């Protein structure tokens, strides 16, 4: 599980004599380690891993004593030559680690409410992932046997399992609002679209007020606020960019009775595969009020390819591009992380649907303009 967050955290080693009043102990069992092996303690500073201590294994054990610190913190353990890390949360209480050299995934740190809640969460996710793997094996077997009934059954069970996982995560967030990990989980669920921006805002508002000034929370709030601007029910952010002939064109200039904002690029194979379907829908419904404005994420060295793709794919509608690839300001404004991506707007520029493709796109436009 990967988490990339900015967190400023200072931690230092102190003498054992001061541990009772000023510090806490961090002790561990190192399974599969040799004497002299090193375990490295890291934190994150300015979004980069920062080493804060090196622990030496002796007779299968390691230990250290650290100063207590204010605020909410995040640490992780790493081992030379082993991929992955062991995440844990310093809480100014004595902690116990069990680290398996050949299985960091099974390694755990206990001590403190955050670490206990995180361990319970990971155990549940491991359990769900085992079921997912079993379902995948059943699905492959059903495919090989061309058993459509079994395929449908597995797909239905998998959908139920996905819903169970999301509900478990939401329940976890409702019960653990005093946790750095809760902030991390909200961020991950937003990125995976398991939470919409409004749901995310509700969980953020319920976080312990002491977390409010944490950089993690500030970044998350800014991200969710940005997502809200391009969410269903919001007015689509206006933008202006050069057309293929160099004139500036705005979204407002392109609005019709219904308008599709289409993010694509000449180099994007899924986009090029989808283009004939969009052309079909446009040709069928343009005279009834459907407009399209495509925003290309081509590079400044790819303008010729952009123009050629428009011609080759017969995309006879509005086009703009800043030719800045993923750094395109419109893409950033709309939080585009993958293409193709589409937004469907009504005549007032309000987003009424997103990411419709293939038959779903035609069906939606048909319900809106089919009777015109």
N, C-alpha and C positions, 0 to 999 in steps of 0.2 A: 504494500500500500504506500503510494507516494503522496507526501504532503510538502508543498513548497510555500513557506510563509516567512514573513519578516518578523523577527523577534529579537529584542535587545536584552541580553541576560548576562550578568556578571556573577562569577562563582569562584571561590578560592579555597585552597586547602588550609585547614587549621589544625592545631594540635589536639590530640585526643583528650587532654586534660580539660579543654574548654568546651567539649562536646555537650555536656549536660546542660550548660546555661546558654551557650552561644551557637551551637552547631547541631548537626544531626549526622548519624552514621549511614554509610552506604556500603553494605556488605553483600557478598555474592558467592555462589557456588559456580565454578567454571567446569562444566562437564566436557570431557574430551580434550582438555588443554594440557600442555606440558608446563613444567616449571619454567618461569621466565617469559612465557607468552604474554603479549600485551593486549589490553582492552582499552580502547580510546573513548573518552567521554567528549561528546560534541554538544554544542548548542548552535542556534542559527543567529547570525548577526548580519544585517543588511542583505538578507536573502541568501547568504552564503554560509556553509558549514564552518564553524570555528572550533578548533580543539581547545578544551579547557582543562583536561587532565589525562594522564596516562596511568592506568592501573596494571600492576604486575601480578601475574598468577603465581601463587606459591601453594603447593600441595592441594591443588584444586580449589583454592580460595582466593578472593581478593577483597580489599576493604579500603575505605577512605573516610575521612570526616570533613564535612563542608560547613562553611558559615551559613547561617540562615539568611534569607533574603526576602524582600518585600515583593509583592506582585505575583503574577501568574507566569510560570516558566515552562519551558519545554527542553528536554535533553534527549540524546540518543547515543547508544553504544555502537561502536564499529570494531571490526577485527580485520587485521591484515589478511588479504587473500580470500576473504569471504564476502560475497555479495549480500547486500541488505543491511539492516540496522535494527536495533531494539529501542523502541520509543518508550519514554517514561516521563513522569512529571514530578519535579522536585516540589515537595510540599512542606518542607521544614519539619519532617518527622523521620524517624529511622526507617530505612528501606532495605528490602532484601531482594536480590536478583538471583535468578537461576538462568544461566546462559549456556546453551548447547552450541558447541563450535560447529557441529554439522547440521544445525537446524535453528537458525535465528528466529524463524517463524514461530517455533514452539517456545522460545525463551520468554520469560516474564519478569516484571519488576512489581513487587507488592509493597504496600505501605502507603497510607494516605487514600482518601476517598477517590481522587481522580484516577490513580493507578488501578484501584479495585474496579471502578466503573469501566475503565478502558479495557481491562482484562476480560470482564464479562462480555463486553461488546465484541471483542476479537474472537472469543470462544463461540459466540453465536454465529458470527460471520463465517468462521471455519466450518461450523456445522451446516450452514446453508450452502456453502460452496461444495461440500461433499455431495449433497443432494443434487446440486446442479450438475456435477460431474457424472453422477449416476444417470440423470436424465439425458445428458448428452450421449452417453453410451447407448441408452435405449433408443434414442432418436436415430443414431447412425445405424443400429441394427434394423430398425423399422424401415429406414430408407433402402437398405440393402435387400430387404425382403419385399419391398414395394407394398408395405402394409399401411395403406392410407388411414385406416381406423386407428392404428397404433400411433402413427405420426400425429394425427389430430389430438389424440389423448395426451401425448407427451407435451405438445404445444400448449394445450389448455393447462396442464399441471405446471408447466414452466411459467406461464403468465400468473398463475396463482402464487407461485413461489416468489416471483418478482414483487408482486403486491405485498406479500408477507414481509419481505425484506424492507421495503420502503416504510411500511407501517411500524415495523420494529424500530427503524431508525428514528422515525418521528416520535415514537413513544420514549425512546432513549433521550431525545432532545428535551422533551417535556419534563423529564425527571432529573436531568443533569444540566441545569442551566448555570451552574457555578464552575465551569470547566473550560480550559483551553481547548480540550479535545472537542467539546460541543461546537466551538467556533470553527474548528477544522472540518468537522462533519457537515455543518451547514454549508460551508464553502464547497466541499466535494459534491454534495447533493445538488447544489445549484449548477455546478459545472456539468453534471450528468443529467440535468433537467429532471431530477427526482423531486425538486422543490421549485415552484414558480417564484418569481420575485416577491409577490405579496405574501406567500407562505413563509419565505425566508425572512421577510421583514418582521413577521409576527414572532418567530423564534428569536430573532436578534433583539427585539424589544423586551423579550422575557428573560434575557440574560441578566445575570447578577450585575447591578450597577457598578460594582468594583471593576468589572471588565471593560467598561465603556471606553476608557482611555487607552486600552491596550492597542498596540499598532495592528495586531491581527484583526481586531474588531473594526477599527477605523477603515482598513483596507476592504474588509468584507462589506461594510455599509456603503462605501463608495461604489463598489462593484455592483451591488444589488440596486442601488439608486440609478446607476447607468442602465442596468438591464430593464428597469421599469419603464424607461423612456421608449424602449422598443418592444414592449410586451403587448399582448392582445388587450384591446380596450383603451390603449394609450394613443395619443396623436403621434403619428410618425414624425420623427425629427426631420426638419427640412434640411436640404443640402444643395450645394451647387458644385458643378465640376465641368471640365471641358468635354465637349462632344468630339466625335471623330474629326470634325472639320475645324476644331479649335474654339468655337464659341462656347460661352458659359451657359449652362442650362441648370435650372433648379427643379427640385421635386414638384414644387407647386406648378411649374410650367407644364409638367407632364400629366397632371391629375385628370382622370376621366371619371365616368360614373363609378367605375371600379378600376383600380390600378394595381399592377403587380410590380414590386421592386424585386429585381432578379440579380443576385450576386453570383458572378461566374468568372471564368477566365478561359482564354484560348487553350491553355495548357491543362485544363481540368477535364479529364476523360469522363467522369460522371456527368459533368455539366453538358458536354458535347453530346452524350448519349440522351440526355433529357431534352435537349433543344428541339428536336423534331416534334415532341409532344407539345411543348410550349408554342411552337409555330402553329400547329394544328388548332390549338385552343384560341390563339390570337386571331388567326384568319377567320375562324368561325364566329367570334364574338366581338371583334373590334368595332364593327359598324353599329353594334348594339350598345357600345359604351365602354368596352374594355381597352385600357391602355397598359403598356408595359414600358418601364424604364430599366434597362440593364446597367449594372455597375460592374465594370471589369476590374479584376485584381491582377491584370498583367503588369509586367515591369516596364520601365521606361525604354528598355532595349527591345521590347516586344510589341511596339505599336503596330508594325506591319502585320504581325501574326494576329493581333486583335482585330484589325480591319479585315483581314482575309477570312477569319473565322466568322465574322458577322455576315460577310458575303456568302461564304460556303454554306452556312447553316440557314441562310434565308431569314435572318432575324430582322424583319422590316419594321422596326419600332425605334423608340428613343434609346440612345446609348450615351453613357458618360464614363470617364475614367481619369483618375489622377496618375495612373501608371506608376503606382507606388507599392504594388504587390500587397503583402499582408499589412504593410504600414499605411494603407489607404485610410484617410481620415473618415470617410463615410463608413467603411467596414468597421472601424473602431467605434464609431458613433452608434452603430447597430450591433455591436458585440459579436461580430462574425468570427467564428472559430473554425468553420468548415464550409465548403461550397460543394454543390449548389445550395443556396439559401434563398428563400423567397418570403416576402411579406405581401399580404393582400389588404388593400386599403379601400375604404368606401369613398364616396364623393367628397367627404369632409377631411379626408386624409387620416382617418382613424383606422388603426390596425384591427382587422376583423378575423384574420387567420394567418398562419405561418407554415412555411415548409411543406406546401402541398405539391405533390409530384404525380406524374403519370395519370392514372384513371381518377385519382382523388382530386386532382386539380380540375379536370374537365367536369367532374360531377359537381364540384362546388360552384364553378362558374355557371354551369347549367341551371342550378337552383336559383342563381341570382339574375341571370340574363336570358335563360332559356325561353321564358314566356314573352320576352320583349318583341 
